[in-house]
Amino acid sequence: MAYEGINLEYDKILEVVKLLHNKYGELVPQIKGLHDRVNLLVEDGLVFKQSSEVIRETYDKFNTSLNLAVEGIEGFSKMFDNIKTNAEKFDSDLKEAILNPKS
């Protein structure tokens, strides 16, 4: 739903925070497992005198990109969680300032 102004639904934010964090936790070991399998393959199973090392290096670069992307997922999880936490604090501080104005 579109709002003109600010609308924060903490439950929805927390749901996405948890989803992103959980997927991050699932993806990290999967990516590592794939990397390990490719390394094993080019050592035993797909061995070429000249190109096996190039295949390994190319996959290593790809793997680095994957890891950076997955780190981005965790980064968004933390960012959304920080937004929620800071918004809750701001709301609480604002209430306190209204109820107890300082002269």
N, C-alpha and C positions, 0 to 999 in steps of 0.2 A: 504494500500500500504506500502511496506517495504522501509525504507530509511536507508542509511548508515550515521548516524549522527543524528542531531536533526531536527524534523519537528513538529511544533506546530500549530494546527488549532484552534484558539481561539473560533470560533463559535461552533465547535464540542465539545470542552471542556465545554463550557458554557451550551450547550444542555444537556450533561450528568450531570453536576452540578445541573441544575434545575430539571431534572428527578429524581435524587436521593433525592434531598431535598423535592420535592413534594410527592414522595412515602413515605418518612419518615413521613411527615405530615399526610398522610392518614393512615399509619400503627399504629401510636401511639394511636389514639383514638379507632381504631378497637381492638387492643390488650387489652386496658383497658376495653372496653365493654365486650369482651369475659371473661376477668378475673372477672368482676362484675357478669356476668351471671352464671359462674361456682360457685362463692361464694353463690349466691342466690339459686342455685340448691341444693347445699349440706346443705343449711339451711332449704329449703322447697321444697321437690320434690324428693330428692335422699338422704334421711336421714337414716343413719345406726348408731346404738349406738356406735360401735367401729371404723368403717372404714371411716365415713364421714370426720373426722378431718384429717385422713391420706390422703384421696383424696384431701382435700383442701391444705394441706402442699405440696403434690406432685405437684399439679397444680401451686402453688406459686413458687416452684423451676423452673418449666418449664416456667412460665411467666417471671421470672427473666432472664432466658436464652434468651427468645424471645426479651425482652427489650434490652439486651446487643447487640444482633444481629442487631436490628433496630438502635441502637445508632451507630453501625459500619457503617451502610448505611449513616447516617448523617456525620460521621467522614470522609468517603471517599469523600462525596460531598465537605466538607470544604477543604480537602487536595487538590483535583483537582482544586478548586477555588484559593487556595493559590499558587499552581504551576503556574496557568495562570497569576495571579497578579504579582508574582515574575518574571516570564519570560518576561512579558511586561515591567516591570521596568528595568530589566537587559538590554533588547533590547534598551530601551530609553537611559539608562545611557551609554551604549556602543556607541550609535550614538553620544551622546553629547561629549564623550571622544575623538572620532575620529574627530569630527568637531572642537573641542576646546581643543587641547592637552595642557596639563600643562607642562611647562618647568621645 
